Amino acid sequence: MDSRTRTYQPVAELDDDELAALDAEIAAQLDAEAQEEEDTSQWYVIHTYSGMENKVKKNIEHRAETMGMSDRIHQVVVPTVTEIEIRGGVRREVERRLFQGYVLVNMIMDEESWYVVRNTPGVTGFVGMGNKPTALSDGEVDKILKRIESDEPRLKVTFQIGEQVRIIDGPFAEFSGKVQEIDETKGKAKVMVSF
């Protein structure tokens, strides 16, 4: 037998019904894989104009509802933390944004959901490389959500150890002293007063 001549085994030919059934099975399998890949929602970071985070959150939620995208845009979060601030001797709780100018969105990314979020008034874009938004990792999301879900407000300390302060209340009112210790859990500071 010459090396240029080969013999081939006859291949069983499929009739039109068998070929159509095979095509349908392959198409169903590809659709299932695409659907599985598509249905995973992830967290994305959106850049907004500073100070408009809450307004952008409301706008995205409203647009998702009116445009029928509630099944794709699941949750919009403005990361905030509650702090205790003492001003003029008055203690009050204040809501502070963790990331000025940023909003988190849990969504299934596709062309339509991207368009709805991207064209919301106040949104300047998604955070990511080039035109493709980058999803946050599960570890990053857990860290941010744990930080904003903590029940106890933190004390915002506006002075440092070694700083000269004026006492405004108590038996040493109107005296000046130097800060020696700060206990953030109790909301107290130890001040060395000389008189």
N, C-alpha and C positions, 0 to 999 in steps of 0.2 A: 504494500500500500504506500502510495506516495504521501509525503508529509503535507502536501497542499490539498489533498482530498480528505474530506472528513465525512463521516456518516452521522446522521442525526436521527434520533429517535422521534417518531411522530408524536406530536403533542395533541392531547385530546382537546378538541375545539368545544367551546361553550356556545350553547344556543343563546338567542336573544334574552329569554327569560332568566337563565342562569347568570348571564352577564349583568342584567339589570339588578338582580338580587345582590350580586357581589358589589356593584357600585353603591347600592343603597346601604349595605352593611358598612362599607368603608366610610361613606359620608356620615352615617350615624356615629361611628366611632370618632371621627374627626370633630364633629359637633360636640360630642360629650367631653372630649379633651379640651376644646376651646371654652366650653361653658364652665368646666371645672377650674380652668386657669382664670377665667374672667370673673367668677363669683367671689374671689377672695378680696375682701375689702382691706385696705391698708390706711395708715395715717400719713397725711401729707401736711407740709407746712406751707402756708400762704403768706406772702408779704402784703401788708396793707399800709395805708397812710397812718402815721403815728397818731394815736388818740381816737381812731375810728374803728378800733377792734370790735367793740360791742355792736356798733351799727352794721359792720360788715357781716358779723355773725347772724344778726337778724335778717339782713338782706339775702344771705345764702340760704338760710332756712326757708324764707318766704319764696324765693325763686325755685328752690327744689320742690316745694309743695305745689306751686302754681304751674310748673312746667312738667309735672309728673315724674320727677326724678327722686322722689323720697325712697324708692327701693335701691337707688344707687348712691345717694348722698345720705349717710346714716347719722352722723353726729358732727357738730361743730363746737369747738371748745376754745374759749379765750383763757389761757392759763393765768390764774390769779391766786394770790395767797393773802390771807388776812393777817395784818400786823397790828399790834397795840402801839399807839403813838401817844406820847405825853407832851402836850403843848400848853404852856401857861398853867401848869399844875393840873390840867384836866386830862384824864385818861380816856381815850376813845379808840375804837376799832376802825381800821382803814383797810379797804380792799386795794391791793397793789397788783399791777400786771407784771408777771414774771418776764415776759419777752415783749418789750415795746415794739409795736408794728408787726406782730406775727399772730396768726390764728392757726389752730390745728383742725384738720378736717379728716374724718374717717369716711372713706368713700371707695367705691369700685371704680377704678380709673378706666375710662374709655373716652372716645371722642366727644360724645354728648355730655357726659358729666364734667369733663375737662372744660368744655365750652361754657356750660352753665356757671361754674365757679369762676373761671378766668374772666368772664365778662360781667361779673357782678360789680356794681359801683363801689369804689374804694379799694378794690383788689388791684395790686400792681403786678402780681405774678406769683407763680409757684417757685419754691426754693428747689434748685436742682441744677444739673449741668446742662447747658444749652437750652433746648426747647423741651427736654424730657424731665418731668418732675421726678424727684427722688423720694421714695417712701422712707419713713423712719423705721429703724429696726425695733423689734419687740422690746429689747432692753431699754432703749431710749424712751419709748412710749410709757413703759412701766414706771420708769424713774420720774418722768414729768407728772403722770397721773397720781402717783403716790404723794408727790410733793404738794399738789393742789388739793388733794382729798384729806389732808391732815386736819383733824377737827379742832385742835388747839391753836389759837392764834399765837404768833411769835411776837416778842417784844422788839420793837425797833429802837436800838440804842443809838443816840446821836452824839455821844461823847466817848472818849477813849481813856484808858488808864494813863495817869500822869497829867491829864488835862485839868486846868484850873476851872472850877465851877462855882456858882453862887447858889446857896441853899435858899429855897423859897418857902419852905414849910417846916413846922416843928419847932422845938426849943432852940435850934441854932439858925432860925430864919434870919436872913440878911447877912450871914457870915459867908466868907469865901473859903474854899478848901480845894485840896488836890485829890482826884479820884485814885483810890488804892486798889479796889476790886470791883468787878461787875459780875453779878449773878443774874443771867438772863432768864433762868427758869423761874426765879422768884420775883423778877422785876425790880431788883434792888441793887444799889451801889454803895460801897463803903468809901466814905470821904474823910480824909484827915484834915481836921480843922485846927488851926493854931490861933490862940487868942491870948 
